Amino acid sequence: MAIGTRDALVHVAESLMRTKGYAAFSYADLAETVGIKKASIHHHFPTKEDLGIAIVEDYIASVRTEFERIERTHPDVVARLMAFFVTFRASSEGGLLPLCGALAAEMAALPAGLQKLTHRFFDVQLNWLTAILDEGVAKREIPRGRGTRQKAFLLLSVLEGASFVNWATKEGDSVDDSIIRLIVEEM
């Protein structure tokens, strides 16, 4: 199936955001990579902010769909967290930074709409992780420890941070799924 121009623009721009950064790519970069004129990009996305918002909104929707799939296919909490770990790692393969982290690194340079969506994106992930951990505590699958929100924050922070270190050093994954057990059981 042929990919449409809008989808091609979103795909290429997302890749550029996750490798160069939002501020470092232009519509000229997109036009060259996709093979269209800049005016065609403006037809689909009048402003770069419009493009960025479309990318993040699409990505949040796919993350939510993935969370639903994880909940359907993994009955226990630790398995859900492991599935999240696998999904997170897969999202940053191929030399890409996690989209949420890449945006957060440029927060001061982002337009207001993208700043708001970046906050929302982190909230979506943290709220889901917290809910999963709350369920684990309620079912006595994991200890409460210091609290589920703190565990969710720590897990996401470790994964985002490890992605940046791996991206900068090109040393490969230094964090494995044992981080899940460490966070849920030791805190």
C-alpha positions in Angstrom: 0.0 0.0 0.0 1.4 3.4 -1.0 1.9 5.9 1.8 0.1 9.2 1.4 1.9 12.6 1.4 0.6 13.6 4.8 1.7 10.3 6.4 5.1 10.5 4.7 5.5 14.0 6.1 4.6 12.9 9.6 6.8 9.9 9.4 9.9 11.8 8.2 9.3 14.7 10.5 9.0 12.4 13.5 12.3 10.8 12.6 13.9 14.2 12.3 12.5 15.3 15.6 13.9 12.1 17.2 17.4 12.4 15.6 18.0 16.1 15.0 15.5 17.8 17.3 12.4 19.9 16.6 14.4 23.1 16.3 17.0 21.6 14.0 14.9 20.5 11.1 13.1 22.7 8.5 10.4 22.3 5.9 13.3 22.4 3.4 14.7 19.2 5.0 11.2 17.6 4.7 10.7 18.7 1.1 14.1 17.2 0.1 13.6 13.9 2.0 10.0 13.3 0.9 10.6 14.7 -2.6 8.0 17.4 -2.7 7.9 21.2 -2.8 7.7 23.2 0.5 4.3 24.6 -0.7 3.0 21.0 -0.6 4.0 20.7 3.0 2.3 24.0 3.9 -0.9 22.6 2.3 -0.9 19.8 4.8 0.6 21.6 7.8 0.5 25.4 7.5 3.0 25.8 10.3 5.8 23.7 11.8 3.9 23.7 15.1 0.8 22.2 13.3 3.1 19.4 12.0 4.6 18.9 15.5 1.2 18.8 17.1 0.0 16.3 14.5 3.0 14.1 15.2 2.6 14.1 19.0 -1.2 13.6 18.9 -0.8 10.6 16.6 2.0 9.2 18.8 -0.1 9.7 22.0 -3.0 7.9 20.3 -0.7 5.0 19.3 0.8 4.8 22.8 -2.7 4.6 24.3 -3.6 1.8 21.9 -0.5 0.0 22.9 -1.4 0.4 26.6 -4.8 -1.1 25.9 -3.1 -4.0 24.1 -0.8 -4.6 27.0 -3.6 -4.7 29.4 -5.6 -7.1 27.3 -2.7 -9.5 26.7 -0.9 -9.4 30.0 -2.9 -10.3 33.1 -0.4 -9.6 35.8 1.2 -6.3 36.7 4.8 -7.2 36.3 4.2 -8.7 32.9 2.5 -5.4 31.9 5.5 -3.4 33.1 7.8 -5.8 31.2 5.7 -5.3 28.1 6.0 -1.5 28.6 9.7 -1.9 28.9 9.9 -3.8 25.6 7.7 -1.3 23.9 9.7 1.6 25.2 13.0 0.1 24.1 11.6 -0.8 20.7 10.5 2.8 20.2 14.1 4.0 20.5 15.8 1.5 18.2 17.5 2.6 15.1 19.3 5.5 16.6 16.1 7.3 17.6 15.5 9.1 20.9 12.1 8.5 22.6 9.8 11.2 21.2 8.7 12.4 24.6 12.3 12.8 25.8 13.5 14.4 22.6 10.7 17.0 23.0 11.4 17.5 26.7 15.1 18.2 25.9 14.0 21.2 23.7 11.1 22.3 25.9 12.3 26.0 26.0 12.5 26.1 22.2 9.1 24.5 21.6 6.0 26.5 20.7 3.4 26.7 23.4 1.1 24.0 21.8 4.0 21.5 21.7 5.0 22.3 25.2 1.5 21.5 26.4 1.4 18.3 24.4 4.8 17.2 25.8 3.5 17.7 29.3 0.4 15.7 28.3 2.5 12.9 26.8 4.4 12.5 30.0 1.2 12.6 32.0 -0.3 9.9 29.8 2.6 7.6 30.5 3.0 8.4 34.2 -0.7 8.1 34.8 -0.9 4.7 33.1 2.2 3.4 34.9 0.8 4.7 38.2 -2.6 3.0 37.5 -0.8 -0.3 36.7 1.3 -0.1 39.8 -1.8 0.8 41.9 -3.4 -2.3 40.6 -0.4 -4.3 41.5 -0.5 -3.0 45.1 -4.2 -3.6 45.4 -3.7 -7.2 44.1 -0.7 -7.6 46.4 1.5 -8.4 43.4 3.9 -5.7 44.4 4.7 -3.9 47.6 3.5 -0.3 48.0 6.9 0.9 49.1 7.5 4.6 48.6 4.4 5.0 46.5 3.2 4.1 43.0 3.5 7.6 41.5 7.1 7.7 42.7 7.8 4.3 41.2 6.2 5.3 37.9 8.3 8.5 37.8 11.5 6.6 38.6 10.8 3.9 35.9 10.0 6.4 33.2 13.0 8.5 34.2 15.4 5.6 34.1 14.2 4.5 30.7 14.2 8.0 29.2 17.7 8.8 30.7 19.1 5.5 29.6 17.9 6.2 26.1 19.8 9.5 26.1 23.0 8.0 27.4 22.8 5.1 24.9 22.1 7.6 22.1 25.0 9.8 23.0 27.6 7.0 23.7 26.4 4.5 21.0 27.2 1.8 23.6 23.9 -0.1 23.3 21.4 -0.9 25.9 22.8 -0.8 29.4 19.4 -1.1 31.1 17.6 -4.4 30.9 14.3 -5.6 32.2 15.7 -6.2 35.7 15.0 -2.6 36.3 11.3 -3.4 36.5 11.8 -5.8 39.5 14.2 -3.4 41.1 11.8 -0.5 41.0 8.6 -2.4 41.9 10.1 -4.6 44.6 12.9 -2.5 46.2 11.2 0.8 46.8 
